[in-house]
Amino acid sequence: MTAPSAPSRIAVVTGASSGIGAATARQLAAAGYRVVLTARRKDRIEALAEEINAAGHEAAAYALDVTDRAAVDEFATAFKTIGVLVNNAGGALGADPIATGDPADWRQMYETNVIGTLNITQALLPALTASGDGTVVVLSSTAGHGTYEGGGGYVAAKHAEHVLAETLRLEIVGTPVRVIEVAPGMVKTDEFALTRFGGDTDKAAKVYAGVAAPLTADDVADTITWAITRPSHVNIDLLVVRPRAQASNTKVHREL
């Protein structure tokens, strides 16, 4: 693991109030980064910052909605340089077929997964470049690389997020900034499926039914941290990570 240099020690993590975002913040802090936790739920990120600081690492919390461009631009003024931006904020809503899907859900997923990533990446790119050794991480999904029934809105948003990462890498080649995309498959967290199904615990449980060992938030955070801590000249363009029981978005081994 490569220790971060002084100008690149700050790592901003969006959606850090739970799940993969919180786990990534913990692991980056342990790797020597001063983590800046952002999310809409101020109480959650403040508690996490206290936990990280109590463990002898460095963390600060900043309540932020990445879809609010004015707020994102104000946030960005606090930094002359940063080393890492982890675009984790996002999520899924609903699993209806395209014929009956709610356009409002589609719009919200696009705003959080795509426009939110665009907003904060644009706002912090100058500070990432100024560090001389910047890294942008886009946490997409295997949904950004393959379709499945009932996933139309989420799949569309994650495909767009994947294209954002791929295009940005082309456009900024030659600058001291890497663009890494991590695309997880089935990850069991406390909130992802529950949020997707509007708090319906039965529907959320069925997503993971019979799967002996889906990925955990820590598994994905470990992958993200590994990619970030490679030597500066090494760019992990795309890393797809699934549990062993999942061969594709539609092929999962279940022990029922």
C-alpha positions in Angstrom: 0.0 0.0 0.0 1.3 3.4 -1.0 1.1 6.1 1.7 -0.5 9.3 0.5 1.8 12.3 -0.1 1.1 15.4 1.9 -0.6 17.4 -0.9 -2.9 14.5 -1.6 -3.9 13.3 1.9 -7.4 14.7 1.8 -10.1 12.2 0.5 -13.7 13.4 0.0 -16.3 10.6 0.2 -19.9 11.3 -0.9 -22.8 9.3 0.5 -20.7 8.5 3.6 -23.6 8.2 6.1 -23.9 4.4 5.7 -23.0 1.3 3.7 -20.2 1.4 1.2 -19.5 5.1 1.8 -19.1 4.8 5.5 -16.9 1.7 5.1 -14.7 3.4 2.5 -14.3 6.4 4.8 -13.1 4.2 7.6 -10.7 2.3 5.4 -9.2 5.4 3.8 -8.7 7.0 7.2 -6.9 3.9 8.4 -4.7 4.1 5.2 -3.6 7.6 6.2 -6.0 9.9 4.5 -7.8 12.8 6.2 -11.3 12.0 5.1 -14.1 14.5 4.5 -17.5 12.8 4.9 -20.4 14.2 3.0 -24.0 13.2 3.0 -27.4 14.7 3.6 -27.8 13.1 7.0 -25.6 15.4 9.2 -26.1 13.4 12.4 -24.8 10.2 10.7 -21.6 11.7 9.3 -20.9 13.6 12.4 -21.1 10.4 14.5 -18.8 8.6 11.9 -16.3 11.5 12.0 -16.2 11.2 15.8 -15.7 7.4 15.6 -12.8 7.8 13.1 -11.1 10.6 15.1 -11.5 8.6 18.3 -9.6 5.7 16.6 -6.7 8.1 16.1 -7.3 9.0 12.5 -8.6 12.2 10.9 -12.1 13.0 9.7 -14.4 15.9 9.2 -18.2 16.0 8.4 -19.9 18.3 6.0 -23.7 18.0 5.3 -24.2 18.1 1.5 -26.7 17.1 -1.1 -24.7 16.5 -4.3 -27.7 17.3 -6.5 -27.6 20.9 -5.1 -25.0 22.5 -7.4 -24.9 25.8 -5.5 -24.1 23.9 -2.3 -21.5 21.7 -4.0 -19.8 24.8 -5.4 -19.7 26.4 -2.0 -18.3 23.2 -0.5 -15.5 23.1 -3.1 -14.3 26.6 -2.1 -12.9 25.0 1.1 -10.2 23.2 -0.8 -7.1 24.3 -2.7 -6.0 20.7 -3.2 -7.4 17.3 -2.5 -6.1 13.9 -3.4 -9.1 11.7 -3.7 -12.8 12.0 -4.6 -15.0 8.9 -4.0 -18.3 9.4 -5.9 -20.4 7.0 -3.8 -23.7 8.9 -3.4 -26.5 7.3 -5.4 -28.9 4.4 -5.1 -31.9 2.6 -6.7 -35.6 3.2 -6.5 -38.2 0.6 -7.5 -38.1 -2.5 -9.6 -41.0 -1.9 -11.9 -40.9 -2.8 -15.6 -40.4 0.0 -18.1 -44.1 -0.2 -19.0 -45.2 0.9 -15.6 -42.1 2.5 -14.0 -42.5 5.8 -12.2 -40.8 8.6 -14.2 -40.2 10.5 -10.9 -38.1 7.5 -9.7 -36.1 7.5 -12.9 -35.5 11.2 -12.6 -34.4 11.0 -9.0 -32.0 8.1 -9.8 -30.5 10.1 -12.6 -30.1 13.2 -10.5 -28.4 11.3 -7.6 -26.2 8.8 -9.6 -25.3 10.9 -12.6 -25.8 14.7 -12.1 -24.6 14.4 -8.5 -21.4 12.7 -9.6 -21.0 15.3 -12.4 -21.6 18.2 -10.0 -19.0 17.3 -7.4 -16.5 16.0 -9.9 -16.6 19.3 -11.9 -16.4 21.3 -8.7 -13.4 19.4 -7.2 -11.4 18.7 -10.4 -9.3 21.8 -10.1 -8.3 20.9 -6.6 -7.6 17.3 -7.6 -5.4 18.5 -10.4 -3.6 21.0 -8.2 -2.6 18.2 -5.8 -0.3 16.8 -8.6 -1.6 13.3 -7.7 -5.4 13.2 -7.8 -7.8 10.3 -8.0 -11.5 10.3 -9.0 -13.4 7.1 -8.1 -16.8 6.5 -9.6 -18.7 3.8 -7.8 -21.0 2.5 -10.5 -22.5 -1.0 -10.5 -22.7 -4.1 -12.6 -26.0 -2.5 -13.6 -23.8 -0.1 -15.6 -22.5 -3.0 -17.7 -25.5 -5.2 -18.2 -29.3 -5.0 -18.1 -31.9 -7.0 -16.1 -35.7 -7.0 -16.0 -37.2 -4.6 -13.5 -34.0 -2.5 -13.4 -34.6 -0.1 -16.3 -34.3 3.2 -14.4 -31.3 2.1 -12.2 -29.6 0.4 -15.2 -30.0 3.5 -17.3 -28.5 5.8 -14.6 -25.6 3.5 -13.9 -24.8 3.1 -17.6 -24.7 6.9 -17.8 -22.4 7.0 -14.7 -20.1 4.4 -16.3 -19.9 6.5 -19.5 -19.2 9.6 -17.4 -16.1 7.9 -15.9 -14.9 6.5 -19.2 -15.3 9.8 -21.0 -13.6 11.8 -18.2 -10.6 9.5 -18.4 -10.2 10.2 -22.1 -10.7 14.0 -21.7 -8.1 14.5 -18.8 -5.4 12.1 -19.9 -2.1 13.8 -19.5 -3.1 15.6 -16.3 -2.1 14.2 -12.9 -5.5 12.7 -12.2 -6.6 9.1 -12.4 -10.2 8.0 -13.0 -11.1 4.7 -11.4 -14.5 2.9 -11.8 -15.5 0.2 -9.3 -18.6 -1.7 -10.3 -20.0 -4.0 -7.5 -22.5 -6.7 -8.1 -24.7 -8.0 -5.2 -23.8 -6.2 -2.0 -25.9 -6.6 1.1 -26.0 -3.4 3.2 -28.5 -2.2 5.7 -30.2 0.3 3.4 -29.8 -0.3 -0.3 -32.5 -2.8 -1.0 -34.7 -1.4 1.7 -34.6 2.0 0.1 -35.2 0.6 -3.3 -38.4 -1.1 -2.2 -39.7 1.8 -0.1 -39.0 0.2 3.2 -40.7 -3.1 2.4 -38.6 -5.5 4.4 -40.0 -8.7 2.7 -39.1 -7.5 -0.8 -35.7 -6.3 0.4 -35.0 -9.7 2.0 -35.9 -11.6 -1.2 -33.0 -9.9 -3.1 -30.5 -11.9 -1.0 -32.6 -15.0 -0.2 -30.6 -18.2 -0.4 -27.3 -16.4 -1.2 -24.8 -17.7 1.2 -22.4 -14.8 1.1 -23.2 -11.7 -0.8 -20.6 -8.9 -0.8 -20.5 -6.6 2.2 -19.8 -2.9 2.4 -16.4 -3.7 3.8 -15.6 -5.9 0.8 -16.3 -3.1 -1.6 -14.5 -0.5 0.5 -11.4 -2.8 0.6 -11.5 -2.9 -3.2 -11.8 0.9 -3.5 -9.0 1.5 -1.0 -6.8 -1.0 -2.8 -7.3 0.7 -6.2 -6.7 4.2 -4.7 -3.5 3.1 -2.9 -1.8 1.7 -6.0 1.3 3.7 -7.2 0.3 6.9 -8.9 1.2 5.7 -12.4 -1.2 2.7 -12.0 -4.8 3.3 -13.1 -7.4 0.7 -12.3 -9.7 1.8 -15.1 -12.5 -0.6 -14.3 -12.9 -3.2 -11.5 -15.9 -5.4 -11.5 -16.5 -7.2 -8.2 -19.2 -9.8 -7.4 -19.8 -12.4 -4.8 -18.8 -16.0 -5.9 -22.5 -16.9 -6.0 -23.2 -14.3 -8.6 -22.1 -15.1 -12.2 -24.0 -12.2 -13.8 -26.8 -9.8 -13.0 -29.3 -12.5 -13.8 -27.5 -15.7 -12.8 -27.2 -16.1 -9.0 -26.8 -19.4 -7.1 -29.3 -19.6 -4.3 -29.5 -22.4 -1.7 -33.2 -22.5 -1.1 
